[in-house]
Amino acid sequence: MESSLNQNFDVYDFATRLSDLVAATGKFQSDVAEEIGIAAPTLSRYCSAKQIPDLRVLLKLVDYFNVSLDWIVGIASDRFDTY
């Protein structure tokens, strides 16, 4: 039985949302990555849908950007809503 996240998660939606969040900061990806505590190439792979972050990194991302986990993975349509 698949979880709700597996059924609803779209890596391209996640990558688009993350890319938009990074762009909205007005900072370079490398600066955002450093502030989050991940390598710049790793953030780049997340933003281009080439890699999916683990839960630890997802939690860092939602904290940094002040959005809900449900929103960033595409379950909720509002940035602050939860499923």
N, C-alpha and C positions, 0 to 999 in steps of 0.2 A: 504494500500500500504506500503510495507516494504522499509525502507531506504537502501541505498547501504551498509552501515555498517552492518546492520542486515543480509543482504544476504551474505556478504563476510567474516564476522568475524568468526574466528575459535578459540575457547578458547585454544585449544591445540597448535596451531601455536603461539598464543600470549605467552602462558606459556613457550614454547621452546625458543622463542626469548628472553624473559625476563630472563630465566635461563642462557642462553648463555651470555647475557650482564652482569649479576651479576658475573658469573664465570670469564669473561674477566677482571674484575676489580682486581682480585686476593684477594678480601676481603671476609670476612664472610658475609652471608646474613644479620646477625644481625647488622653488621657495616653499610652496605648499607642502610638497613631499617632506622637506626638512622639518617643517613645523609639526607635521603629523608624526614624524619619526619613521618614515619609510624611504627607500631609495627612489630617486627620481625616475629611473627606468621602470621601476615597478608601477608607480603611479601612471606613467605613460601607457603601460600595458593594460591597466585597468580602464583607462579612458578610451582605449582603442578596442576594447572587448577581446583582447588577446589573453587575458588572465582574469580570474575571479578571486577577490580577496577572501581570506579566511575571516572567521567571526571576529577575532581580535582586531583586525584592521578595519572591518566594517564598523565596529563600535567606535574606533578612533575617528573614522570619517564622519559618522553621524554626530559625534560630539563636536568635532571641529566646525562642521558646517551648520550645526544646530537644526538638523532635520531628523525625521523619524526613520528608524530602520526599515519599517514597512514601506515608506515612500521611496527610499533610495534603491530598494530592490524591486520596486514596481508593483507591490501589493496594494498600496494605498495611493489615491490620486492627489491627495493634499499633502504637502511637505510635513505637516505636523500631526497628521492622523495616524492612527494605528489600526491594524486589521481587526 
